[in-house]
Amino acid sequence: MQAVERDFAFLFNENVTAIDIIETVKKIDKQRIKKVTIFDVFFDEKLFKNMKSIAFKVILQPIENTFTDIEIEQLSKTIINNISTSLGGQLRQ
């Protein structure tokens, strides 16, 4: 079955680490979230005081059936909510 990739970018407090993000996302669904990769870190005091932007890719792998759009959207919302709640991340749009 076809894996699905989703990219996310958040603003975080400068103390949040890449491993914090990876571990938080992987805990959401250990069976369907196969890989979390950080692909961009941007830090600029002029733009974000004591903050940094971190972007990451999540690879989702269906277990029994191909994902529906609704399932992908639900997983994406869960990732966003958990990152926001657990790590104080602010979704960048």
Secondary structure, DSSP 8 states (H G I E B T S, - for coil): ---EEEEEEEEEETT--HHHHHHHHHHH-TTTEEEEEEEEEE--TTTSTTEEEEEEEEEE--SSS---HHHHHHHHHHHHHHHHHHH--EE--
